[in-house]
Amino acid sequence: MNIGLERPIGLEAGHTYHIRLVVDDTIGTLHVDGVALNVRMYERPGESLGVFATDDTVEVRNASIARGLKRK
């Protein structure tokens, strides 16, 4: 049984990806170009965010962190 916490995703060099992370109480959802990964958290999440790549580099642009959801 795979109970690991890491999920690899194949990404192409030079391609721009749109990423959104939504945390609502104990549920976290990471969207990468419309594909979602959900996780249940049993401890309160921290106050920071980290982005990393294995054996490559990552460039983050136009990043922002908001508290609460925007209402239309």
N, C-alpha and C positions, 0 to 999 in steps of 0.2 A: 504494500500500500504506500503510495507517495503522499507523504504529509509535509513535504518541503514547503518553504515559504517563498522560494524564488521561482519565477516563471520567465524563462528566456523568450525573447521576441526577436524575430529576424528583421533587421532594419537595413536599408540600402544607404550607402554613403552618398552624401550630396542631396538627399531627399529631405524636404521639410515636413515634419510631423506635427500635427496639432494634438496637444496633450492637455487633458483636464482631469483634475483630481477633486472629487466631491466626497466630503466626510460628513455623515449625518449620524450623530450619536455613536453607535457601535458598528456602523456599516461604512466601508470605504469603497468607492468605485473609481477606478482609473480608466479613462477613455483615451485610446490612441487611434486617431483617425476613424472614430466611430466604433471601434472594437472595445468592449468593456471587460474588465476583470474586477470581480467583487471580492471583498474580504470582510469577515466579521472580526472585530477587535474586542478583546476581553480586558484590556487595560486602556486607560485614557491615552489618546495619542499625544505626542509631543507638540512642541511649538515651532519646529523647524522642518525643512524639507531638503532632501539631498537627491541629486541626480548624478549617476555615474555610468561609465561604460567599461567593460572588460576588454582589454587589448585594443582600445581605440580612444577616440576623443568625443566629447559632447560640447556643442555650442548651444547655449540657452539664450533666447531673445524674447523680448516683450513679455517677460514673466511678471506676474502679480499674484498676491495672496489677498483674498477677501474673507471676511468673517460674515456669515449669513448669506442667504440666497437673495438675488435680485428679484424683485416682484415686477411684473409687467403691468 
